[in-house]
């Protein structure tokens, strides 16, 4: 993520919780993308380069195997 703020993907369906996360992370200097459902979140995860992703564990339509391993990307080490 050369030359810019680190990107974080927030996947959260509760509007109030999502807004609190986005506001807090943005205030801390991160670029934040928000997905409000699991399908959009997985699509964004596959297409974007994120330093971190936060995923609502109780997200409707997403089971744990899809949310943790369904991105199609595997990293052997954390991002720089």
N, C-alpha and C positions, 0 to 999 in steps of 0.2 A: 504494500500500500504506500508506495513511494509518493512523496509530495503532498499527501493529504491526510485528513483525519481518518482514524480507523473506523471501519463500518461495522455496525452491529445489526443483526436481524432479530427483531422481537416478533414472536408468533404468539398472539394472545387474543382471545375472542371477547374478553370482558373489556368494554370500552374504558371504564374508569382505571382499571389496572394498567391497561395498555398505555393510556395517556400519562399516567404517573411514571411508568418506566421510560417512555420516550422523552418526557420532559427532563427527568433526572439525568439520563444518559447524554442528552443533547447539551444540557447545562455543564456537564463534565467534559464537553469537547468532542463527543463522538458524533459521527454521522449515523443516523438511525433510520432503518427501513422497518415498516410495520406491516405484518400480514395478519389479517383478522380471522383466517381459517387455515386448516391444515393443508389443503390442496395448494392454496396460494403460497403458504410458507415453504412447502417442499419445492414448488416451482422456483421461487426466489432463491432458495438454498442451492439448487442445482445450477442456476444461472449467474449467481453473484459470488463475489469474493468477500467473505466476511471474516473478521478476526474472531468474532464470538456470535453465537446464536442462543437466544433464550427461547425455550419452548414450554408452553403451558402443558403440563403433564395430563391434564384432564380435558384436553382439547377434543371436542366432538369430531368423529370421523377419522381420527388418527390413533393408531395403536403404537405401543412403545417400539416395536420393531421397525415400523415405518419412520418414526420420528428420529430414532437414533442411528439407524443404518440406511435409511432410504434416500439419502442425498446422492448416492452414486459416486461420491468422492471419498477417497481414503487418504489420510495424511499420516505419514510415519512420524512426524514431529510437529510441534505447535508452529503456528505461523510466526514470522519474525516480528 
